[in-house]
Amino acid sequence: MGRVLGGSLHDHRLVFVAPDEGQTAVGDYAQDLVEALRPHFGEVVEERTAGPGIDTLADVRRHRARVRTLVADGPPGRTLVHAELSTGVMPTFWAVAGLSGVPVTATIHDPPQGLWFLARPRFIAKSRLLTHGIHYPLRPLSRAIEGRVYGERTLIALTERGRQSIERTYPRTRTAYIPHLVRERPVIAPAQERPKAVGFFGFVYRGKGFEQIAEIRAQLPDDILIRVAGRGTEDLPRADGIEILGGVDGAAEDAFFASVRAIALPYGKRHFYAETYPASGVVAHAMAYRTPVVCTGYGSLAELDPEHGVVVVPPGADPGRLATEVGTLLNDEARLTELGVNADRTRQERSPARTAEAFVAVWQQLLDGRSAGV
């Protein structure tokens, strides 16, 4: 195994396995990450997949075969494989399962497990009854299979609580914590200079708290507007004082963040399988626009604090508590300013370039250990 020099891997090939851009937030994260990693490698080759529940069994076999070809074509002893794993995307997990003779790492986006639905091809995904009827009772088997696949591989979490949950669940693995990448976004007006509005942002699914918007609206001062944006939000109920924008991208996303002073995240338990500790892509989006966040301290969100530009209320607090925090913050120019500055500092600390450097450091340690026979 060639030794890594200078914090880069210019004589190595990286085989990068992940959902494609636009295929859930994990695909978007993966795109930002792989672009930041390119300067560190002699070559980066990608195997990108569809989102959860879309692939057939034939697709899974095709992705497995393709990854093995990319590994075989790489320089002997100087090829790395990295996968971005998320709840229901089968091909990324199975493409690297059983892969030997090459170092394999993975980012676990929904810790402690990388793939909560091990057997959910397209024909199963069409039925919620089949999906949960198969996977819920077989949770112990699912974890055992994942543990066997991971073995002593290095698994990366985007939060410290997530890393700890992986370590507890799969004690044979090596674990690392690399904070969620914060992508580059245009500079917009500071939070304290924006309209008096609070935003709800992101893809609509269980645990995101979108069902609490009406109750929060009822407890906010009348002069504070709620603006809601993200995929699936167009189907949410409308009411006075609530603007529903639907999905926003590019300039429309920039304009959305420029129209709110803070983002609210009344998150709760995501699903009934077990506790999970994902990083919040919405928080990372807010940081990218130097926007303060008010959130519940659920899961890994409890790691955040005002030093990150975030106000955290206790998990399980009623919507009135979050509404009070939002109302107080949006009327406090000094605090908005301070939190915006802190969000900006965190943005710089978690930039794509620094995130790539952190991954390279993990791989350098892994390769050095293999060279030493550890």
C-alpha positions in Angstrom: 0.0 0.0 0.0 1.5 3.3 -1.1 2.1 5.8 1.7 0.0 9.0 1.7 2.2 12.1 1.6 1.4 15.7 2.3 -2.2 15.1 3.4 -3.3 14.1 -0.1 -3.7 10.9 -2.1 -2.4 12.0 -5.6 -1.2 8.5 -6.5 -4.6 6.9 -5.5 -7.9 6.2 -7.2 -11.1 6.8 -5.2 -14.1 4.8 -6.1 -17.0 6.9 -4.8 -20.4 5.1 -4.4 -23.4 7.3 -3.6 -26.9 8.3 -4.6 -26.9 10.7 -7.5 -27.4 14.4 -7.1 -31.1 15.3 -6.6 -31.8 11.8 -5.1 -32.6 12.9 -1.6 -30.4 15.1 0.6 -27.7 12.4 0.7 -27.2 12.6 -3.0 -26.8 16.4 -2.8 -24.3 16.0 0.1 -22.4 13.4 -1.9 -22.1 15.7 -4.9 -20.7 18.5 -2.8 -18.3 16.1 -1.1 -17.0 14.3 -4.2 -16.2 17.7 -5.9 -14.2 18.8 -2.9 -12.3 15.5 -2.8 -11.2 15.5 -6.5 -8.1 17.7 -5.9 -6.8 15.2 -3.3 -6.7 12.2 -5.6 -5.0 11.2 -8.8 -8.4 9.9 -10.1 -12.0 9.8 -8.8 -14.4 7.5 -10.4 -18.1 7.4 -9.4 -20.9 4.9 -9.2 -24.1 6.8 -8.6 -27.4 5.3 -7.8 -31.1 6.2 -7.7 -32.9 7.1 -4.5 -34.7 4.8 -2.1 -37.2 2.2 -3.4 -36.4 2.8 -7.1 -33.9 0.1 -8.0 -34.7 -3.4 -8.9 -32.7 -6.5 -8.0 -31.1 -6.4 -11.4 -30.0 -2.8 -10.7 -28.4 -3.8 -7.5 -26.4 -6.6 -9.2 -25.4 -4.1 -11.9 -24.1 -1.6 -9.4 -22.2 -4.4 -7.5 -20.5 -5.5 -10.8 -19.6 -2.0 -11.8 -17.9 -1.2 -8.4 -15.9 -4.4 -8.7 -14.8 -3.4 -12.2 -13.8 0.1 -11.0 -11.7 -1.5 -8.3 -10.1 -4.0 -10.6 -9.2 -1.3 -13.1 -7.5 0.8 -10.4 -3.8 0.9 -9.6 -2.9 -2.1 -7.5 -2.6 -1.2 -3.8 -3.6 2.4 -4.4 -7.4 2.2 -4.7 -9.9 3.3 -2.0 -13.6 2.7 -2.0 -16.0 5.0 -0.1 -19.8 4.8 0.1 -22.5 7.2 1.3 -25.1 5.1 3.0 -28.7 6.1 3.9 -31.8 4.5 5.2 -33.4 3.0 2.1 -30.9 3.1 -0.7 -30.0 -0.5 -1.3 -27.4 -0.4 -4.1 -24.9 1.7 -2.2 -24.8 -0.7 0.6 -24.8 -4.0 -1.4 -22.3 -2.6 -3.9 -19.6 -2.6 -1.3 -20.8 -5.6 0.8 -18.3 -8.4 0.6 -15.7 -6.3 -1.2 -12.3 -7.5 -0.2 -8.6 -6.7 -1.0 -9.2 -2.9 -0.9 -9.9 -0.5 1.9 -13.6 0.4 2.2 -15.1 3.2 4.2 -18.6 4.6 4.5 -20.5 7.6 5.8 -23.5 6.5 7.8 -26.2 9.2 7.3 -28.8 7.7 9.6 -26.8 6.2 12.5 -26.4 3.7 13.9 -27.4 1.7 10.8 -26.3 2.4 7.3 -29.3 0.7 5.6 -32.4 0.2 7.6 -34.3 -1.5 4.8 -31.9 -4.2 3.6 -34.4 -5.9 1.2 -36.5 -3.1 -0.4 -36.3 -3.3 -4.1 -38.9 -1.5 -6.2 -41.6 -4.2 -6.0 -41.3 -4.2 -2.2 -41.1 -0.5 -1.9 -44.5 -0.1 -3.6 -46.2 -1.5 -0.4 -45.8 0.0 3.0 -47.2 -3.2 4.5 -44.6 -5.3 2.8 -41.8 -2.9 3.6 -42.5 -2.7 7.3 -43.8 -6.2 7.6 -40.5 -7.6 6.4 -38.1 -5.1 8.1 -39.6 -4.2 11.4 -39.6 -7.8 12.9 -36.2 -8.6 11.4 -34.4 -5.6 12.9 -32.0 -7.8 14.9 -31.1 -9.8 11.8 -30.7 -6.6 9.8 -28.2 -5.3 12.4 -26.4 -8.6 12.5 -26.0 -8.6 8.7 -24.7 -5.0 8.7 -22.2 -5.8 11.5 -20.9 -8.7 9.4 -20.5 -6.6 6.3 -18.8 -3.7 8.2 -16.4 -5.9 10.1 -13.5 -3.7 11.1 -14.1 -1.1 8.4 -14.0 2.6 9.2 -17.5 4.2 9.4 -17.9 8.0 9.5 -20.7 9.8 11.2 -21.7 13.4 10.7 -22.4 14.0 14.4 -20.6 12.9 17.5 -23.8 11.3 18.9 -24.1 9.4 15.7 -20.5 8.2 15.9 -21.1 7.0 19.5 -24.3 5.1 18.4 -22.3 3.3 15.7 -19.6 2.5 18.1 -22.1 1.0 20.5 -23.9 -1.0 17.8 -20.9 -2.2 15.9 -18.0 -2.4 18.4 -15.6 -4.0 15.9 -15.7 -1.1 13.6 -13.5 2.0 13.6 -15.5 5.2 13.8 -14.8 8.9 13.0 -16.8 12.1 13.3 -16.7 14.6 10.5 -19.3 17.4 10.8 -21.8 17.8 8.0 -20.4 19.7 5.1 -21.7 23.3 4.6 -21.9 24.1 0.9 -20.9 27.4 -0.7 -23.8 29.8 -1.1 -24.1 33.5 -2.2 -23.6 36.2 0.5 -27.0 37.7 1.4 -28.1 40.4 3.8 -27.3 39.7 7.5 -30.2 38.1 9.4 -31.0 41.2 11.4 -31.6 43.2 8.2 -34.0 40.7 6.7 -37.8 40.8 6.8 -39.4 39.8 10.1 -40.2 36.2 9.1 -39.3 32.7 10.2 -38.7 29.9 7.8 -39.5 26.2 7.7 -37.4 24.4 5.2 -36.7 20.9 3.9 -38.3 17.8 2.5 -41.5 16.8 4.1 -41.5 13.5 6.0 -42.2 12.1 9.5 -40.3 13.8 12.3 -39.7 17.2 10.6 -42.4 18.9 12.6 -44.3 20.5 9.6 -47.6 19.4 11.2 -46.9 21.9 14.1 -46.8 24.9 11.8 -50.4 25.9 12.4 -50.0 25.7 16.2 -46.8 27.7 16.1 -48.4 30.3 13.9 -51.2 30.7 16.4 -48.7 31.6 19.2 -46.4 33.9 17.2 -47.0 37.7 17.1 -49.0 38.8 14.2 -46.1 40.8 12.7 -44.0 37.7 12.2 -44.6 35.8 9.0 -44.0 32.1 8.5 -42.5 31.1 5.1 -42.3 27.4 4.2 -40.2 26.0 1.4 -39.0 22.6 0.3 -40.0 19.5 -1.6 -43.5 18.3 -0.6 -44.4 21.6 1.2 -46.7 22.5 -1.6 -49.2 20.0 -0.2 -49.3 21.6 3.3 -52.4 23.5 4.4 -52.5 27.2 3.9 -53.6 29.8 6.4 -53.2 33.5 7.1 -49.7 34.5 8.0 -48.3 31.3 6.4 -46.7 31.4 2.9 -46.2 28.0 1.2 -43.6 28.1 -1.6 -43.0 24.5 -2.4 -39.6 23.4 -3.7 -36.9 26.0 -4.2 -33.6 25.8 -5.9 -30.9 28.1 -7.2 -31.9 31.8 -7.1 -35.2 30.8 -5.5 -33.5 29.2 -2.6 -31.2 32.2 -2.2 -34.3 34.5 -2.2 -36.1 32.3 0.4 -33.2 32.5 2.9 -32.9 36.3 2.2 -36.6 36.6 3.3 -36.3 35.0 6.7 -34.4 36.0 9.9 -34.2 32.4 11.3 -35.1 28.8 10.5 -37.3 26.8 12.9 -36.9 23.0 13.3 -39.4 21.5 15.6 -38.0 18.0 15.0 -39.1 14.9 16.8 -38.7 11.1 16.5 -38.2 10.2 12.8 -39.5 6.7 12.8 -40.6 3.9 15.0 -37.7 1.5 14.4 -35.2 3.0 16.8 -33.5 6.2 17.8 -31.4 7.6 15.0 -28.8 10.3 15.1 -28.5 12.0 11.7 -27.0 15.4 11.1 -29.5 18.0 9.9 -29.1 19.0 6.3 -31.4 21.9 7.0 -29.1 23.2 9.7 -26.2 23.0 7.2 -28.3 24.9 4.6 -29.1 27.6 7.2 -25.4 27.9 8.1 -24.5 28.2 4.4 -26.7 31.4 4.3 -25.4 32.6 7.8 -29.0 32.2 9.1 -29.7 31.5 12.8 -31.7 28.3 13.7 -34.2 27.6 16.5 -34.6 23.9 17.0 -35.7 21.2 19.4 -32.8 19.3 21.1 -33.8 16.0 19.5 -31.2 13.5 18.7 -28.0 15.0 17.4 -29.5 18.5 17.4 -28.7 18.5 21.1 -25.0 18.9 20.2 -25.7 22.4 18.8 -25.7 25.6 20.7 -25.4 29.4 20.2 -21.7 29.1 19.4 -22.9 27.3 16.2 -25.6 30.0 15.6 -28.4 27.8 17.0 -30.9 28.2 19.8 -31.9 24.8 21.2 -35.1 24.2 23.2 -35.6 21.0 25.2 -36.8 17.9 23.2 -40.5 17.3 23.7 -41.3 20.9 24.5 -44.7 22.0 23.3 -44.8 24.2 20.2 -45.5 27.2 22.3 -41.9 27.1 23.7 -40.4 27.1 20.3 -42.8 29.9 19.2 -41.7 32.0 22.2 -38.0 31.5 21.3 -38.6 32.5 17.7 -40.6 35.6 18.7 -38.0 36.7 21.2 -35.1 36.1 18.7 -36.6 37.9 15.8 -37.1 41.0 17.8 -33.6 41.0 19.3 -31.3 42.6 16.8 -28.2 42.2 18.9 -28.8 38.4 19.4 -29.6 37.9 15.7 -26.4 39.6 14.8 -24.4 37.4 17.3 -26.0 34.2 16.1 -25.5 35.1 12.5 -21.8 35.7 13.1 -21.5 32.4 14.8 -23.3 30.6 12.0 -20.9 32.2 9.6 -17.9 31.0 11.6 -19.3 27.5 11.7 -19.9 27.7 7.9 -16.2 28.4 7.4 -15.1 25.6 9.7 -17.3 23.1 7.8 -16.6 24.3 4.3 -16.3 21.7 1.5 -12.5 22.2 1.4 -12.1 21.6 5.2 -14.5 18.7 5.1 -12.5 17.0 2.3 -9.3 17.5 4.3 -10.9 15.8 7.3 -11.9 12.8 5.1 -8.3 12.6 3.7 -6.9 12.6 7.2 -9.1 9.6 8.1 -8.0 7.8 5.0 -4.4 8.6 5.6 -4.6 7.2 9.1 -6.3 4.1 7.7 -3.7 3.6 5.0 -0.8 4.2 7.4 -2.3 1.6 9.7 -2.6 -1.0 6.8 1.0 -0.3 5.8 2.1 -0.9 9.4 0.0 -4.1 9.6 -2.3 -2.7 12.2 
